[in-house]
Amino acid sequence: MTMPTAVLFEQVSRHFDQIKAVDSVNLAIQEGEFFAMLGPSGSGKTTCLRLIAGFEQPSAGHIEIFGERVEGVPPYRRQVNTVFQDYALFPHLNILDNVAYGLMIRGVDKKTRYQAAEDALALVQLKGFSARKPAQLSGGQRQRVALARALVNKPKVLLLDEPLGALDLKLREQMQEELKALQKQLGITFVFVTHDQGEALSMADRIAVFNQGKIIQVDTPQALYRHPNSPFVANFVGSSNVLAPDFMQHLGLPAQWASLRPEDIQLVQTGGYSATLLSRSYMGSANRIQLAIKDQVLHALVPHHLALPADNSPVQIAWQPNDLHVMEST
Amino acid sequence: MTTLAAPAPHSRLARLSDYLWQHPKQVLIAMLILPVLWLGVVYLGSLATLLVQSFFSIDEFSGLIKHDWTLKTYQELFVPANLDIILRTVVMSALVTLASAIIAFPIAYYAARYAKGVWKALFYIGIMLPLWSSYLVKVYAWKLILAREGILNWIFTTLHLDGLLNVYLALPVVGGSSLSVSYTGTFLVFVYVWLPFMILPLQAALERVPTSLLEASADLGASAWQTFRHVLLPLALPGLIAGSIFTFSLTLGDYIIPQIIGSSRLFIGQAVYMQQGTAGNIPLAAAFSVVPIVIMGIYLWLAKRAGAFNAL
Protein backbone atom coordinates (compact mmCIF):
# COMPACT_ATOMS: atom_id res chain seq x y z
CA MET A 1 0.00 0.00 0.00
CA THR A 2 1.25 3.45 -0.90
CA MET A 3 -1.56 5.27 0.91
CA PRO A 4 -0.50 6.91 4.16
CA THR A 5 -1.72 5.32 7.36
CA ALA A 6 -4.66 7.19 8.91
CA VAL A 7 -4.87 5.30 12.19
CA LEU A 8 -2.20 3.06 13.65
CA PHE A 9 -2.53 0.85 16.74
CA GLU A 10 0.63 -0.71 18.15
CA GLN A 11 0.13 -3.28 20.89
CA VAL A 12 -2.77 -1.23 22.26
CA SER A 13 -4.53 -2.47 25.39
CA ARG A 14 -7.32 -0.93 27.42
CA HIS A 15 -8.08 -2.55 30.75
CA PHE A 16 -11.03 -1.77 33.00
CA ASP A 17 -9.91 -3.16 36.37
CA GLN A 18 -9.48 -6.87 35.63
CA ILE A 19 -11.31 -6.82 32.29
CA LYS A 20 -9.19 -6.56 29.17
CA ALA A 21 -11.62 -4.69 26.90
CA VAL A 22 -8.88 -4.28 24.28
CA ASP A 23 -5.97 -6.70 24.42
CA SER A 24 -2.71 -6.03 22.51
CA VAL A 25 -4.33 -4.86 19.30
CA ASN A 26 -2.28 -4.05 16.21
CA LEU A 27 -4.08 -2.25 13.44
CA ALA A 28 -3.35 -0.01 10.46
CA ILE A 29 -6.20 1.85 8.77
CA GLN A 30 -5.27 3.46 5.43
CA GLU A 31 -6.29 6.95 4.38
CA GLY A 32 -9.54 7.08 2.41
CA GLU A 33 -10.53 3.61 3.49
CA PHE A 34 -14.01 2.52 4.59
CA PHE A 35 -12.97 0.37 7.51
CA ALA A 36 -15.38 -1.72 9.58
CA MET A 37 -14.83 -3.06 13.07
CA LEU A 38 -17.06 -6.09 13.42
CA GLY A 39 -17.69 -8.22 16.46
CA PRO A 40 -20.24 -9.32 19.04
CA SER A 41 -21.08 -6.93 21.90
CA GLY A 42 -18.28 -6.69 24.43
CA SER A 43 -15.64 -7.69 21.89
CA GLY A 44 -13.72 -4.42 22.21
CA LYS A 45 -14.66 -2.80 18.91
CA THR A 46 -16.42 0.20 20.48
CA THR A 47 -13.58 0.69 22.96
CA CYS A 48 -11.18 0.81 19.99
CA LEU A 49 -13.34 3.49 18.40
CA ARG A 50 -13.37 5.46 21.67
CA LEU A 51 -9.58 5.15 21.83
CA ILE A 52 -9.34 6.80 18.40
CA ALA A 53 -11.82 9.52 19.40
CA GLY A 54 -9.93 10.15 22.64
CA PHE A 55 -12.74 9.29 25.08
CA GLU A 56 -10.55 6.47 26.37
CA GLN A 57 -6.82 6.37 26.90
CA PRO A 58 -4.82 3.18 26.24
CA SER A 59 -3.54 1.28 29.28
CA ALA A 60 -0.58 0.16 27.16
CA GLY A 61 0.74 0.52 23.64
CA HIS A 62 0.47 3.56 21.42
CA ILE A 63 -1.88 5.08 18.87
CA GLU A 64 -1.02 7.32 15.93
CA ILE A 65 -3.41 9.38 13.85
CA PHE A 66 -1.78 10.49 10.59
CA GLY A 67 1.64 9.84 12.07
CA GLU A 68 1.02 11.81 15.25
CA ARG A 69 1.04 10.08 18.61
CA VAL A 70 -2.21 10.86 20.39
CA GLU A 71 -1.83 9.40 23.88
CA GLY A 72 -2.80 12.18 26.29
CA VAL A 73 -4.32 14.31 23.52
CA PRO A 74 -7.88 15.24 24.58
CA PRO A 75 -10.80 14.57 22.18
CA TYR A 76 -11.26 18.29 21.48
CA ARG A 77 -7.77 18.54 19.98
CA ARG A 78 -8.11 15.61 17.55
CA GLN A 79 -9.11 16.08 13.91
CA VAL A 80 -11.53 13.23 14.32
CA ASN A 81 -15.32 13.41 14.59
CA THR A 82 -17.82 10.86 15.77
CA VAL A 83 -21.36 9.88 14.84
CA PHE A 84 -22.72 8.49 18.10
CA GLN A 85 -24.89 5.45 18.49
CA ASP A 86 -27.65 7.51 20.14
CA TYR A 87 -26.78 10.45 17.78
CA ALA A 88 -26.19 12.69 20.87
CA LEU A 89 -27.84 15.73 19.28
CA PHE A 90 -28.12 18.70 21.64
CA PRO A 91 -31.81 18.82 22.55
CA HIS A 92 -31.81 22.55 23.41
CA LEU A 93 -30.40 23.64 20.04
CA ASN A 94 -32.16 23.62 16.69
CA ILE A 95 -30.83 21.55 13.80
CA LEU A 96 -28.80 24.39 12.29
CA ASP A 97 -27.11 25.21 15.60
CA ASN A 98 -26.47 21.52 16.22
CA VAL A 99 -24.67 21.20 12.89
CA ALA A 100 -22.84 24.51 13.33
CA TYR A 101 -21.74 23.64 16.89
CA GLY A 102 -18.19 22.57 16.04
CA LEU A 103 -17.62 25.69 13.93
CA MET A 104 -19.14 27.92 16.63
CA ILE A 105 -16.69 26.44 19.16
CA ARG A 106 -13.82 27.17 16.79
CA GLY A 107 -14.93 30.79 16.61
CA VAL A 108 -16.10 30.80 12.98
CA ASP A 109 -18.37 33.82 12.43
CA LYS A 110 -22.13 33.33 12.34
CA LYS A 111 -22.66 33.87 8.63
CA THR A 112 -19.90 31.51 7.52
CA ARG A 113 -20.79 28.74 9.93
CA TYR A 114 -24.50 28.84 9.15
CA GLN A 115 -23.71 28.68 5.44
CA ALA A 116 -21.43 25.68 6.01
CA ALA A 117 -24.10 24.03 8.18
CA GLU A 118 -26.75 24.57 5.50
CA ASP A 119 -24.41 23.01 2.93
CA ALA A 120 -23.78 20.02 5.20
CA LEU A 121 -27.52 19.57 5.71
CA ALA A 122 -28.02 19.67 1.94
CA LEU A 123 -25.34 16.99 1.60
CA VAL A 124 -27.38 14.64 3.79
CA GLN A 125 -30.63 15.70 2.06
CA LEU A 126 -32.08 17.61 5.00
CA LYS A 127 -32.62 21.00 3.40
CA GLY A 128 -35.31 23.04 5.14
CA PHE A 129 -35.03 21.32 8.53
CA SER A 130 -32.75 23.97 10.06
CA ALA A 131 -35.24 25.54 12.44
CA ARG A 132 -36.53 22.30 13.93
CA LYS A 133 -35.49 20.78 17.22
CA PRO A 134 -34.02 17.24 17.32
CA ALA A 135 -37.14 15.94 19.12
CA GLN A 136 -39.23 16.86 16.04
CA LEU A 137 -37.21 14.59 13.74
CA SER A 138 -37.52 10.88 12.98
CA GLY A 139 -34.71 8.46 13.84
CA GLY A 140 -33.41 8.42 10.29
CA GLN A 141 -33.40 12.21 10.07
CA ARG A 142 -31.56 12.53 13.39
CA GLN A 143 -28.97 10.11 12.09
CA ARG A 144 -28.40 12.36 9.08
CA VAL A 145 -28.11 15.44 11.31
CA ALA A 146 -25.49 13.64 13.41
CA LEU A 147 -23.63 12.83 10.20
CA ALA A 148 -23.82 16.43 8.96
CA ARG A 149 -22.70 17.75 12.36
CA ALA A 150 -19.58 15.59 12.18
CA LEU A 151 -18.81 16.17 8.49
CA VAL A 152 -19.11 19.96 8.62
CA ASN A 153 -15.84 20.01 10.60
CA LYS A 154 -14.01 18.30 7.71
CA PRO A 155 -12.53 15.59 9.94
CA LYS A 156 -9.54 13.55 8.78
CA VAL A 157 -11.20 10.45 10.19
CA LEU A 158 -14.93 9.97 10.70
CA LEU A 159 -15.90 7.49 13.39
CA LEU A 160 -19.33 5.87 13.27
CA ASP A 161 -20.52 3.92 16.31
CA GLU A 162 -23.29 1.54 15.20
CA PRO A 163 -24.98 4.49 13.50
CA LEU A 164 -27.65 2.41 11.80
CA GLY A 165 -28.51 0.23 14.79
CA ALA A 166 -31.64 2.14 15.77
CA LEU A 167 -33.14 2.29 12.26
CA ASP A 168 -35.64 -0.12 10.76
CA LEU A 169 -34.53 -2.53 8.03
CA LYS A 170 -35.61 -0.57 4.93
CA LEU A 171 -34.10 2.68 6.18
CA ARG A 172 -30.95 0.86 7.21
CA GLU A 173 -30.41 -0.56 3.75
CA GLN A 174 -31.00 2.84 2.19
CA MET A 175 -28.57 4.52 4.61
CA GLN A 176 -25.94 1.84 3.93
CA GLU A 177 -25.92 2.79 0.27
CA GLU A 178 -25.94 6.50 1.02
CA LEU A 179 -23.09 6.25 3.53
CA LYS A 180 -21.00 4.31 1.05
CA ALA A 181 -21.68 6.84 -1.72
CA LEU A 182 -20.93 9.72 0.66
CA GLN A 183 -17.61 8.17 1.68
CA LYS A 184 -16.62 7.74 -1.99
CA GLN A 185 -17.61 11.32 -2.74
CA LEU A 186 -15.76 12.88 0.22
CA GLY A 187 -12.77 10.54 0.33
CA ILE A 188 -12.63 10.77 4.14
CA THR A 189 -11.44 7.75 6.12
CA PHE A 190 -14.51 6.13 7.69
CA VAL A 191 -14.17 3.83 10.69
CA PHE A 192 -17.43 2.05 11.25
CA VAL A 193 -18.33 -0.10 14.25
CA THR A 194 -21.05 -2.69 13.81
CA HIS A 195 -22.19 -6.06 15.11
CA ASP A 196 -24.06 -6.69 11.86
CA GLN A 197 -21.88 -8.79 9.55
CA GLY A 198 -24.14 -8.12 6.55
CA GLU A 199 -23.66 -4.39 7.01
CA ALA A 200 -19.90 -4.77 7.29
CA LEU A 201 -19.70 -7.00 4.21
CA SER A 202 -21.79 -4.70 2.04
CA MET A 203 -20.15 -1.40 3.02
CA ALA A 204 -16.55 -1.82 4.04
CA ASP A 205 -13.32 -1.91 2.03
CA ARG A 206 -11.75 -3.91 4.83
CA ILE A 207 -13.10 -5.49 8.00
CA ALA A 208 -11.46 -6.26 11.34
CA VAL A 209 -13.23 -9.04 13.19
CA PHE A 210 -13.06 -8.64 16.98
CA ASN A 211 -13.57 -11.20 19.69
CA GLN A 212 -12.80 -10.89 23.42
CA GLY A 213 -10.69 -7.77 23.01
CA LYS A 214 -8.54 -9.16 20.23
CA ILE A 215 -8.56 -8.79 16.45
CA ILE A 216 -9.06 -12.27 14.97
CA GLN A 217 -8.75 -11.37 11.27
CA VAL A 218 -8.42 -8.26 9.11
CA ASP A 219 -9.29 -8.64 5.45
CA THR A 220 -11.43 -7.52 2.55
CA PRO A 221 -15.06 -8.70 2.71
CA GLN A 222 -14.44 -11.24 -0.07
CA ALA A 223 -11.31 -12.70 1.52
CA LEU A 224 -12.97 -12.77 4.94
CA TYR A 225 -15.95 -14.65 3.56
CA ARG A 226 -14.04 -17.04 1.35
CA HIS A 227 -11.07 -17.64 3.64
CA PRO A 228 -12.03 -17.29 7.29
CA ASN A 229 -8.98 -18.03 9.42
CA SER A 230 -10.86 -19.50 12.37
CA PRO A 231 -14.17 -21.13 13.31
CA PHE A 232 -15.12 -17.89 15.07
CA VAL A 233 -14.78 -15.82 11.90
CA ALA A 234 -16.42 -18.55 9.81
CA ASN A 235 -19.44 -18.54 12.10
CA PHE A 236 -19.63 -14.81 12.73
CA VAL A 237 -19.22 -13.65 9.13
CA GLY A 238 -22.07 -15.21 7.23
CA SER A 239 -23.16 -18.67 8.30
CA SER A 240 -20.92 -21.64 7.93
CA ASN A 241 -20.53 -25.33 8.65
CA VAL A 242 -17.50 -25.62 10.87
CA LEU A 243 -16.02 -29.08 10.51
CA ALA A 244 -13.92 -30.47 13.37
CA PRO A 245 -10.73 -32.53 12.69
CA ASP A 246 -12.50 -35.75 13.80
CA PHE A 247 -15.22 -35.31 11.24
CA MET A 248 -12.73 -34.44 8.48
CA GLN A 249 -10.95 -37.71 9.23
CA HIS A 250 -14.27 -39.54 8.98
CA LEU A 251 -14.68 -38.09 5.47
CA GLY A 252 -11.21 -39.34 4.61
CA LEU A 253 -9.70 -35.83 4.64
CA PRO A 254 -6.69 -34.48 6.61
CA ALA A 255 -7.56 -33.99 10.30
CA GLN A 256 -7.87 -30.19 10.38
CA TRP A 257 -10.49 -27.55 11.15
CA ALA A 258 -12.37 -26.49 8.05
CA SER A 259 -15.23 -24.21 7.02
CA LEU A 260 -17.84 -25.03 4.41
CA ARG A 261 -20.40 -22.38 3.35
CA PRO A 262 -24.03 -23.63 3.06
CA GLU A 263 -24.36 -22.39 -0.53
CA ASP A 264 -21.33 -24.46 -1.57
CA ILE A 265 -23.01 -27.78 -0.76
CA GLN A 266 -24.73 -29.38 -3.74
CA LEU A 267 -27.13 -32.29 -4.01
CA VAL A 268 -25.83 -34.83 -6.55
CA GLN A 269 -27.21 -38.08 -7.99
CA THR A 270 -24.11 -40.22 -7.44
CA GLY A 271 -20.52 -40.01 -6.31
CA GLY A 272 -21.04 -37.72 -3.30
CA TYR A 273 -21.03 -38.29 0.41
CA SER A 274 -24.05 -40.21 1.74
CA ALA A 275 -26.19 -38.05 3.99
CA THR A 276 -29.71 -37.87 5.38
CA LEU A 277 -32.03 -34.96 4.63
CA LEU A 278 -33.42 -33.96 8.03
CA SER A 279 -35.62 -30.94 7.39
CA ARG A 280 -36.09 -27.88 5.23
CA SER A 281 -37.21 -24.30 5.56
CA TYR A 282 -38.40 -22.14 2.70
CA MET A 283 -36.46 -18.86 2.39
CA GLY A 284 -38.06 -17.47 -0.78
CA SER A 285 -35.11 -17.48 -3.17
CA ALA A 286 -33.73 -20.72 -1.73
CA ASN A 287 -34.48 -23.66 0.51
CA ARG A 288 -32.38 -23.98 3.63
CA ILE A 289 -31.98 -27.66 4.37
CA GLN A 290 -30.52 -29.58 7.26
CA LEU A 291 -28.45 -32.65 6.48
CA ALA A 292 -26.69 -35.21 8.63
CA ILE A 293 -23.59 -37.28 8.01
CA LYS A 294 -23.11 -39.55 11.01
CA ASP A 295 -23.74 -37.16 13.97
CA GLN A 296 -22.60 -34.02 12.14
CA VAL A 297 -25.42 -31.71 11.13
CA LEU A 298 -24.75 -29.62 8.01
CA HIS A 299 -26.72 -26.68 6.67
CA ALA A 300 -27.07 -26.16 2.95
CA LEU A 301 -28.77 -23.60 0.73
CA VAL A 302 -30.27 -25.06 -2.42
CA PRO A 303 -32.12 -23.20 -5.23
CA HIS A 304 -35.84 -22.95 -4.59
CA HIS A 305 -36.76 -24.69 -7.88
CA LEU A 306 -34.81 -27.82 -6.99
CA ALA A 307 -37.14 -30.71 -6.17
CA LEU A 308 -36.29 -32.21 -2.81
CA PRO A 309 -37.00 -35.74 -1.61
CA ALA A 310 -39.05 -36.27 1.55
CA ASP A 311 -37.57 -35.62 4.97
CA ASN A 312 -35.41 -38.42 6.37
CA SER A 313 -34.57 -39.81 2.91
CA PRO A 314 -30.97 -40.58 1.92
CA VAL A 315 -29.25 -38.06 -0.39
CA GLN A 316 -25.82 -37.63 -1.92
CA ILE A 317 -23.99 -34.36 -1.32
CA ALA A 318 -20.81 -32.91 -2.78
CA TRP A 319 -18.77 -29.70 -2.93
CA GLN A 320 -15.83 -28.33 -4.90
CA PRO A 321 -12.57 -29.16 -3.14
CA ASN A 322 -11.54 -25.50 -2.99
CA ASP A 323 -14.84 -24.53 -1.28
CA LEU A 324 -13.66 -26.37 1.81
CA HIS A 325 -11.46 -23.86 3.64
CA VAL A 326 -8.92 -25.21 6.02
CA MET A 327 -8.48 -23.03 9.11
CA GLU A 328 -5.39 -22.67 11.23
CA SER A 329 -6.76 -23.02 14.72
CA THR A 330 -9.86 -22.82 16.85
CA MET B 1 -74.07 -22.79 23.66
CA THR B 2 -71.09 -21.45 25.53
CA THR B 3 -70.52 -17.82 26.28
CA LEU B 4 -67.22 -16.02 26.57
CA ALA B 5 -68.11 -13.99 29.64
CA ALA B 6 -67.66 -15.43 33.09
CA PRO B 7 -70.90 -15.65 35.09
CA ALA B 8 -71.96 -12.35 36.66
CA PRO B 9 -70.33 -11.90 40.07
CA HIS B 10 -72.42 -12.15 43.18
CA SER B 11 -70.31 -10.48 45.81
CA ARG B 12 -70.89 -6.78 46.30
CA LEU B 13 -67.18 -5.99 46.18
CA ALA B 14 -66.75 -7.75 42.83
CA ARG B 15 -69.73 -5.83 41.41
CA LEU B 16 -68.21 -2.54 42.63
CA SER B 17 -64.91 -3.47 41.02
CA ASP B 18 -66.71 -4.17 37.72
CA TYR B 19 -68.57 -0.88 37.96
CA LEU B 20 -65.38 1.09 38.56
CA TRP B 21 -63.63 -0.66 35.68
CA GLN B 22 -66.49 0.34 33.40
CA HIS B 23 -66.48 3.96 34.61
CA PRO B 24 -62.86 5.15 34.75
CA LYS B 25 -63.88 8.80 34.88
CA GLN B 26 -65.69 8.34 38.17
CA VAL B 27 -62.62 6.65 39.64
CA LEU B 28 -60.58 9.68 38.68
CA ILE B 29 -63.13 12.01 40.29
CA ALA B 30 -63.20 9.92 43.47
CA MET B 31 -59.41 10.05 43.71
CA LEU B 32 -59.07 13.76 43.00
CA ILE B 33 -61.99 15.18 44.98
CA LEU B 34 -60.23 15.42 48.36
CA PRO B 35 -56.94 16.92 47.17
CA VAL B 36 -58.81 19.35 44.92
CA LEU B 37 -61.03 20.43 47.80
CA TRP B 38 -57.97 20.89 49.99
CA LEU B 39 -56.09 22.85 47.35
CA GLY B 40 -59.12 24.81 46.14
CA VAL B 41 -60.89 25.69 49.35
CA VAL B 42 -58.31 25.64 52.09
CA TYR B 43 -55.22 26.74 50.20
CA LEU B 44 -56.45 29.00 47.40
CA GLY B 45 -59.27 30.19 49.66
CA SER B 46 -56.93 31.48 52.33
CA LEU B 47 -54.70 33.00 49.67
CA ALA B 48 -57.72 34.87 48.30
CA THR B 49 -58.66 36.03 51.79
CA LEU B 50 -55.13 37.30 52.22
CA LEU B 51 -55.32 39.16 48.93
CA VAL B 52 -58.66 40.72 49.90
CA GLN B 53 -57.31 41.80 53.31
CA SER B 54 -54.45 43.63 51.62
CA PHE B 55 -56.96 45.91 49.89
CA PHE B 56 -58.45 47.00 53.23
CA SER B 57 -56.84 49.58 55.48
CA ILE B 58 -56.53 50.31 59.17
CA ASP B 59 -57.99 53.31 60.97
CA GLU B 60 -54.99 55.01 62.53
CA PHE B 61 -56.88 56.28 65.56
CA SER B 62 -59.06 53.34 66.53
CA GLY B 63 -56.79 50.59 65.14
CA LEU B 64 -59.87 48.96 63.57
CA ILE B 65 -59.91 47.52 60.06
CA LYS B 66 -61.93 49.58 57.57
CA HIS B 67 -63.60 47.21 55.11
CA ASP B 68 -63.46 49.61 52.14
CA TRP B 69 -61.51 48.87 48.97
CA THR B 70 -58.35 50.97 48.93
CA LEU B 71 -54.75 50.94 47.72
CA LYS B 72 -53.68 52.92 50.76
CA THR B 73 -52.03 49.91 52.40
CA TYR B 74 -49.99 49.19 49.28
CA GLN B 75 -48.86 52.81 49.28
CA GLU B 76 -47.55 52.23 52.77
CA LEU B 77 -45.19 49.59 51.38
CA PHE B 78 -43.37 52.37 49.55
CA VAL B 79 -42.56 54.28 52.72
CA PRO B 80 -38.71 54.32 52.86
CA ALA B 81 -38.59 52.10 55.99
CA ASN B 82 -40.76 49.42 54.38
CA LEU B 83 -39.04 49.71 51.03
CA ASP B 84 -35.76 49.08 52.87
CA ILE B 85 -37.18 45.86 54.29
CA ILE B 86 -38.27 44.66 50.86
CA LEU B 87 -35.00 45.58 49.20
CA ARG B 88 -32.94 43.98 51.97
CA THR B 89 -34.92 40.73 51.71
CA VAL B 90 -34.76 40.57 47.91
CA VAL B 91 -31.01 41.23 47.80
CA MET B 92 -30.42 38.61 50.52
CA SER B 93 -32.61 36.07 48.67
CA ALA B 94 -30.77 36.69 45.41
CA LEU B 95 -27.34 36.31 47.04
CA VAL B 96 -28.38 33.16 48.93
CA THR B 97 -29.73 31.68 45.68
CA LEU B 98 -26.59 32.54 43.74
CA ALA B 99 -24.28 31.12 46.42
CA SER B 100 -26.40 27.96 46.75
CA ALA B 101 -26.27 27.42 42.99
CA ILE B 102 -22.48 27.84 42.88
CA ILE B 103 -21.91 25.48 45.83
CA ALA B 104 -24.56 22.97 44.73
CA PHE B 105 -23.41 22.55 41.13
CA PRO B 106 -20.19 20.58 41.69
CA ILE B 107 -21.83 18.47 44.42
CA ALA B 108 -24.85 17.68 42.24
CA TYR B 109 -22.62 17.03 39.23
CA TYR B 110 -20.47 14.59 41.18
CA ALA B 111 -23.55 12.79 42.51
CA ALA B 112 -25.21 12.61 39.10
CA ARG B 113 -22.21 11.53 37.09
CA TYR B 114 -19.74 9.66 39.28
CA ALA B 115 -21.32 8.51 42.55
CA LYS B 116 -22.34 4.84 42.47
CA GLY B 117 -23.69 2.34 44.98
CA VAL B 118 -22.60 3.13 48.53
CA TRP B 119 -21.29 6.58 47.61
CA LYS B 120 -24.63 7.50 46.08
CA ALA B 121 -26.43 6.37 49.24
CA LEU B 122 -23.97 8.38 51.35
CA PHE B 123 -24.60 11.40 49.14
CA TYR B 124 -28.36 11.21 49.66
CA ILE B 125 -27.94 10.72 53.41
CA GLY B 126 -25.45 13.57 53.57
CA ILE B 127 -27.84 15.89 51.76
CA MET B 128 -31.00 14.78 53.56
CA LEU B 129 -29.64 14.33 57.09
CA PRO B 130 -29.68 18.05 57.92
CA LEU B 131 -33.34 18.11 56.86
CA TRP B 132 -34.22 15.46 59.44
CA SER B 133 -33.17 17.54 62.43
CA SER B 134 -35.18 20.48 63.69
CA TYR B 135 -34.71 23.71 61.87
CA LEU B 136 -34.57 25.65 65.14
CA VAL B 137 -31.85 23.40 66.55
CA LYS B 138 -29.73 23.99 63.46
CA VAL B 139 -30.20 27.74 63.59
CA TYR B 140 -29.30 27.93 67.28
CA ALA B 141 -26.29 25.66 66.64
CA TRP B 142 -25.14 28.15 64.04
CA LYS B 143 -25.62 31.00 66.51
CA LEU B 144 -23.11 29.25 68.79
CA ILE B 145 -20.73 28.52 65.91
CA LEU B 146 -20.76 32.14 64.73
CA ALA B 147 -20.73 33.81 68.16
CA ARG B 148 -17.71 35.77 69.39
CA GLU B 149 -17.00 32.91 71.83
CA GLY B 150 -17.80 30.33 69.14
CA ILE B 151 -15.69 27.75 67.36
CA LEU B 152 -15.21 29.80 64.20
CA ASN B 153 -13.67 32.66 66.12
CA TRP B 154 -11.54 30.15 68.04
CA ILE B 155 -10.24 28.66 64.77
CA PHE B 156 -9.37 32.07 63.41
CA THR B 157 -7.58 32.97 66.66
CA THR B 158 -5.69 29.66 66.79
CA LEU B 159 -4.51 30.15 63.23
CA HIS B 160 -3.56 33.74 64.14
CA LEU B 161 -6.00 34.98 61.54
CA ASP B 162 -8.21 36.85 64.02
CA GLY B 163 -6.88 40.11 62.60
CA LEU B 164 -8.33 39.14 59.23
CA LEU B 165 -11.70 38.34 60.78
CA ASN B 166 -11.72 41.67 62.63
CA VAL B 167 -10.93 43.55 59.45
CA TYR B 168 -13.86 41.78 57.77
CA LEU B 169 -16.18 42.52 60.69
CA ALA B 170 -15.18 46.18 60.56
CA LEU B 171 -16.48 46.42 56.98
CA PRO B 172 -19.72 48.36 56.56
CA VAL B 173 -22.99 46.45 55.83
CA VAL B 174 -21.56 42.90 55.86
CA GLY B 175 -19.73 43.32 59.20
CA GLY B 176 -20.89 43.69 62.79
CA SER B 177 -19.68 43.15 66.33
CA SER B 178 -19.55 39.38 65.63
CA LEU B 179 -20.54 37.10 62.76
CA SER B 180 -23.67 36.00 64.62
CA VAL B 181 -25.06 39.54 64.58
CA SER B 182 -24.03 40.41 61.02
CA TYR B 183 -25.66 40.06 57.60
CA THR B 184 -22.82 37.66 56.76
CA GLY B 185 -24.05 35.35 59.52
CA THR B 186 -27.63 35.50 58.27
CA PHE B 187 -26.40 34.77 54.76
CA LEU B 188 -24.27 31.77 55.83
CA VAL B 189 -27.12 30.17 57.77
CA PHE B 190 -29.61 30.75 54.95
CA VAL B 191 -27.24 29.06 52.50
CA TYR B 192 -26.65 26.15 54.89
CA VAL B 193 -30.33 25.58 55.57
CA TRP B 194 -31.62 25.84 51.98
CA LEU B 195 -28.71 24.19 50.15
CA PRO B 196 -30.36 20.72 49.94
CA PHE B 197 -33.31 22.28 48.13
CA MET B 198 -30.90 23.45 45.43
CA ILE B 199 -28.81 20.27 45.22
CA LEU B 200 -31.64 17.79 44.78
CA PRO B 201 -33.44 19.28 41.74
CA LEU B 202 -30.09 20.16 40.18
CA GLN B 203 -28.85 16.60 40.62
CA ALA B 204 -32.08 15.26 39.07
CA ALA B 205 -31.62 17.56 36.06
CA LEU B 206 -27.95 16.67 35.61
CA GLU B 207 -28.72 12.97 35.85
CA ARG B 208 -30.95 13.30 32.79
CA VAL B 209 -28.09 14.67 30.65
CA PRO B 210 -26.65 11.69 28.74
CA THR B 211 -22.85 11.34 28.90
CA SER B 212 -22.82 11.08 25.11
CA LEU B 213 -23.87 14.75 24.84
CA LEU B 214 -20.79 15.81 26.79
CA GLU B 215 -18.62 13.51 24.69
CA ALA B 216 -20.19 14.86 21.50
CA SER B 217 -19.36 18.38 22.60
CA ALA B 218 -15.73 17.43 23.29
CA ASP B 219 -15.65 15.53 20.01
CA LEU B 220 -16.71 18.72 18.21
CA GLY B 221 -13.80 20.61 19.74
CA ALA B 222 -15.22 22.07 22.94
CA SER B 223 -13.03 22.32 26.03
CA ALA B 224 -14.51 21.44 29.42
CA TRP B 225 -15.47 25.06 30.06
CA GLN B 226 -17.10 25.44 26.63
CA THR B 227 -19.05 22.21 27.16
CA PHE B 228 -20.23 23.51 30.53
CA ARG B 229 -21.30 26.83 29.04
CA HIS B 230 -22.96 25.56 25.84
CA VAL B 231 -24.34 22.13 26.80
CA LEU B 232 -24.34 21.34 30.51
CA LEU B 233 -25.58 24.67 31.86
CA PRO B 234 -28.48 25.09 29.38
CA LEU B 235 -29.61 21.52 30.03
CA ALA B 236 -29.29 21.90 33.81
CA LEU B 237 -31.14 25.23 33.76
CA PRO B 238 -34.61 23.79 34.51
CA GLY B 239 -33.15 22.09 37.61
CA LEU B 240 -31.30 25.26 38.54
CA ILE B 241 -34.51 27.27 38.21
CA ALA B 242 -36.45 24.69 40.25
CA GLY B 243 -33.82 24.85 42.98
CA SER B 244 -33.70 28.63 42.89
CA ILE B 245 -37.49 28.80 43.29
CA PHE B 246 -36.99 26.96 46.59
CA THR B 247 -34.00 28.92 47.86
CA PHE B 248 -35.35 32.27 46.66
CA SER B 249 -38.90 31.92 47.97
CA LEU B 250 -37.87 30.23 51.22
CA THR B 251 -35.47 33.08 51.97
CA LEU B 252 -38.07 35.68 50.95
CA GLY B 253 -40.55 34.34 53.47
CA ASP B 254 -38.37 33.24 56.39
CA TYR B 255 -38.67 35.17 59.65
CA ILE B 256 -36.82 32.94 62.13
CA ILE B 257 -33.24 32.97 60.83
CA PRO B 258 -32.90 36.76 60.59
CA GLN B 259 -34.48 37.05 64.02
CA ILE B 260 -31.97 34.71 65.68
CA ILE B 261 -28.88 35.43 63.60
CA GLY B 262 -28.17 38.84 62.19
CA SER B 263 -28.40 42.53 62.80
CA SER B 264 -31.79 43.40 64.19
CA ARG B 265 -32.92 44.98 60.93
CA LEU B 266 -36.15 43.45 59.61
CA PHE B 267 -36.81 41.07 56.72
CA ILE B 268 -40.23 40.68 55.03
CA GLY B 269 -41.16 37.62 57.11
CA GLN B 270 -40.44 39.46 60.32
CA ALA B 271 -42.42 42.47 59.12
CA VAL B 272 -45.44 40.25 58.43
CA TYR B 273 -45.06 38.59 61.82
CA MET B 274 -44.87 41.94 63.58
CA GLN B 275 -47.70 43.63 61.66
CA GLN B 276 -50.20 40.83 62.20
CA GLY B 277 -49.13 40.25 65.82
CA THR B 278 -48.01 43.10 68.02
CA ALA B 279 -49.01 45.89 65.64
CA GLY B 280 -52.36 44.33 64.80
CA ASN B 281 -52.21 45.75 61.27
CA ILE B 282 -53.59 42.79 59.31
CA PRO B 283 -53.95 44.72 56.01
CA LEU B 284 -50.28 45.78 56.01
CA ALA B 285 -49.21 42.24 56.95
CA ALA B 286 -51.26 40.97 54.03
CA ALA B 287 -49.74 43.54 51.68
CA PHE B 288 -46.26 42.50 52.80
CA SER B 289 -47.15 38.84 52.15
CA VAL B 290 -48.19 39.68 48.61
CA VAL B 291 -44.70 41.06 47.88
CA PRO B 292 -42.90 37.64 47.70
CA ILE B 293 -45.73 36.26 45.55
CA VAL B 294 -45.36 39.13 43.08
CA ILE B 295 -41.57 38.87 43.09
CA MET B 296 -41.70 35.12 42.42
CA GLY B 297 -44.18 35.77 39.60
CA ILE B 298 -41.82 38.27 38.01
CA TYR B 299 -38.87 35.94 38.54
CA LEU B 300 -40.57 33.01 36.80
CA TRP B 301 -41.74 35.24 33.97
CA LEU B 302 -38.19 36.50 33.42
CA ALA B 303 -36.81 32.95 33.60
CA LYS B 304 -39.31 31.80 30.99
CA ARG B 305 -38.47 34.73 28.74
CA ALA B 306 -34.76 33.94 29.06
CA GLY B 307 -35.54 30.46 27.72
CA ALA B 308 -34.85 28.62 30.97
CA PHE B 309 -37.57 26.08 30.25
CA ASN B 310 -36.68 25.44 26.59
CA ALA B 311 -34.84 22.22 27.46
CA LEU B 312 -37.92 20.79 29.20
Interface residues (C-beta under 8 A of the other chain):
Chain A: A53 G54 F55 P74 P75 Y76 R77 V80 N81 T82 F84 Q85 D86 A88 L89 F90 P91 H92 Y101 G102 M104 I105 R106 R149 A150 N153
Chain B: P210 S212 L213 E215 A216 S217 A218 D219 L220 G221 A222 S223 Q226 H230 V231 P234 L235 N310 A311
